[in-house]
Amino acid sequence: MTFRFNAPSAKVVQIGGNWQENNWLAGQANTGSFLVGEMKDEDGDGIWERTEKLPPGRYQYKFVIDRVNWKEDPNNPNRTDDGYGGFNSLIDVR
């Protein structure tokens, strides 16, 4: 599954989600990495990308801009209440 997010002014973009390796960016405790879910903008066009190998299931996720600004996926109409007054984006992997 490849995730894309348009954030031309961002310095760092991550994807936070409820799959085991990520655990809403808390996966860093397991991996020793401080940038769990780090996305790349290798061609500098402002579109950040990351491919995740996810087993079949339903997952929730958000994009995290510059480590503080959590945003739902504007290109995905499927969402669920995040419990904090906003929404998490939903994806079904078959």
Secondary structure, DSSP 8 states (H G I E B T S, - for coil): -EEEEE-TT-S-EEEEESSTTTTTTTTHHHH--S-TTB-B-TTSSSEEEEE----SEEEEEEEEETTTEEE--TT---EEE-SSSSEEEEEEE-
